[in-house]
Amino acid sequence: MQLLDRTAVITGAGSGVGRASALRFAEEGARVVVADVDLDRATETVGLVEGRGGRAVAVRADVSAETDVAAMIATATDAFERLDIVFNNVGIPTPRLGMTFLDHSLEDFERLTAVNFRGVFLGMKHAVTQFRAQGGGGVILNTGSVAGLVGWGGTVYGATKGAVHQLTKAVAVECAPEGIRVNAICPGAMPYTGFMAAGGLELPADQLDDVANAAGSIHPMGRPVRAEDCAEAAVYLCSDRAANVTGVLLPIDGGYVAR
């Protein structure tokens, strides 16, 4: 029970990495605020958590809107009295596969930055504010990407994740004296998580395994990244086992960036 009696907010928890993390956090004893722009999906995740004996509440949140983020944090303190962990997991992909830099419209740029960068900024800002109000201490985890560590494709998407990485490291240093830890996970290719569907690209079911095998082939370990891989790393980084770990960008990529 590595997260016993902790209250965790997880964004994008209606599916994929967020849902897998909500389930694992609850298994480790956390009370979970399941936040998602799709309230029905968030409610489904709550049902799964409660079906396994955990405690969770659902909240609709558009992470690019500060009022929604503030309300999301307030939900945690209203329902469970305090806040211990904020996992800024929401992200959207490049709108269309194979896009070059010049293919991006200003609308594409603004949507990617609003969700992927501003959403993390707002989540971190309101997390630190609440941690300080409680007297200090707390954990922030962000979902970055291999695309923010190396040239991967999806140039604007990668730039938003690079911004998340820099914010992660800078706030980790700034808030370390207060006992607030800040880290990021950096997944590789994740075809099974529904991530591409979040950007409007639905893969036919009969093609998913082929896409996953192709994605896995670019990783030295030969496997695609699954939501559960990220959830296990998230549990570690948010637990006391990582009490002296902050400012870390942890690749979950089957060795891709080690090449």
ABEGO torsion letter per residue (X at the ends): XAABGBBBBBBGAABEAAAAAAAAAAAAGBBBBBBBABAAAAAAAAAAAAAAGBBBBBBBBBAABAAAAAAAAAAAAAAAGBBABBBBABBBBBABBGBBAAABBAAAAAAAAAAAAAAAAAAAAAAAAAAAAAGEEEBBBBBBBAAAABBAEGAAAAAAAAAAAAAAAAAAAAAAAAGBBBBBBBBBBBAAAGAAAAAGBBBBAAAAAAAAAAAAAABAAGBBBBAAAAAAAAAAAABAAAAABBGBBBBBAGGAAAX
